[in-house]
Amino acid sequence: MNRVRTAVTAAAIAGSMLVGGVVGATLYGVSALTAAAAPTAASPTPAAGSPSGTFVPNETAAHEATESAAREAQENAGQVPTVP
């Protein structure tokens, strides 16, 4: 009877390991799919002062004092600045 008890215990342990592996793999697969399907960040909306979607530069004195010549040139050309 002692060998039967050992065999049953071994079978129970093996079965629980198998079920735990299946449950773990299922949960991992669901979390990986959820992460892959997560939405990306929305694109920025145009500024409130430009309803037509065209770029409107910030010409306030405080802003002009801190910007570089390259940024000012891009603003003057009507481009969205790509330099600080």
C-alpha positions as CSV (number, residue, x, y, z in Angstrom):
1,M,0.0,0.0,0.0
2,N,2.9,2.3,0.6
3,R,4.0,2.1,-3.1
4,V,0.4,2.9,-4.2
5,R,0.4,6.0,-2.0
6,T,3.8,7.1,-3.4
7,A,2.5,6.6,-7.0
8,V,-0.7,8.6,-6.3
9,T,1.3,11.4,-4.7
10,A,3.7,11.5,-7.6
11,A,0.9,11.6,-10.1
12,A,-0.9,14.4,-8.2
13,I,2.3,16.4,-8.2
14,A,3.0,15.9,-11.9
15,G,-0.7,16.8,-12.7
16,S,-0.6,19.9,-10.7
17,M,2.7,21.0,-12.4
18,L,1.1,20.3,-15.8
19,V,-2.0,22.3,-15.0
20,G,0.0,25.1,-13.5
21,G,2.2,25.3,-16.6
22,V,-0.9,25.4,-18.9
23,V,-2.5,28.1,-16.7
24,G,0.7,30.2,-16.6
25,A,1.2,29.9,-20.4
26,T,-2.4,31.0,-21.0
27,L,-2.1,34.0,-18.7
28,Y,1.2,35.0,-20.3
29,G,-0.2,34.7,-23.8
30,V,-3.2,36.9,-22.8
31,S,-1.0,39.6,-21.3
32,A,1.3,39.5,-24.3
33,L,-1.7,39.9,-26.7
34,T,-3.0,42.8,-24.5
35,A,0.3,44.6,-24.6
36,A,0.6,44.2,-28.4
37,A,-3.0,45.5,-28.9
38,A,-2.5,48.5,-26.6
39,P,-3.3,51.8,-28.5
40,T,-0.5,54.1,-29.3
41,A,-0.4,57.7,-28.2
42,A,-2.7,60.0,-30.2
43,S,-1.2,62.5,-32.5
44,P,-1.2,66.1,-31.2
45,T,-4.0,68.3,-32.1
46,P,-3.4,71.6,-33.9
47,A,-3.1,74.7,-31.7
48,A,-6.3,76.5,-30.7
49,G,-5.3,79.6,-32.7
50,S,-5.0,77.6,-35.9
51,P,-8.3,76.0,-36.8
52,S,-7.2,75.4,-40.4
53,G,-4.2,73.3,-39.3
54,T,-1.5,75.8,-40.4
55,F,1.4,76.6,-38.1
56,V,1.1,79.9,-36.2
57,P,4.4,80.9,-34.5
58,N,4.6,82.2,-31.0
59,E,5.8,85.8,-31.3
60,T,5.6,86.9,-27.7
61,A,8.6,88.7,-26.4
62,A,9.3,86.1,-23.7
63,H,9.4,83.3,-26.2
64,E,11.4,85.2,-28.8
65,A,14.1,86.0,-26.2
66,T,14.8,82.3,-25.6
67,E,14.7,80.8,-29.1
68,S,17.6,80.1,-31.4
69,A,18.1,81.7,-34.8
70,A,17.5,78.4,-36.5
71,R,14.1,78.1,-34.8
72,E,13.1,81.6,-35.7
73,A,14.0,81.0,-39.3
74,Q,11.8,77.9,-39.4
75,E,8.9,79.8,-37.8
76,N,9.4,82.7,-40.3
77,A,9.3,80.1,-43.2
78,G,5.9,78.8,-41.9
79,Q,7.4,75.5,-40.8
80,V,6.8,73.7,-37.6
81,P,10.1,74.1,-35.7
82,T,12.2,71.0,-35.3
83,V,15.1,72.7,-33.5
84,P,15.1,74.0,-29.9
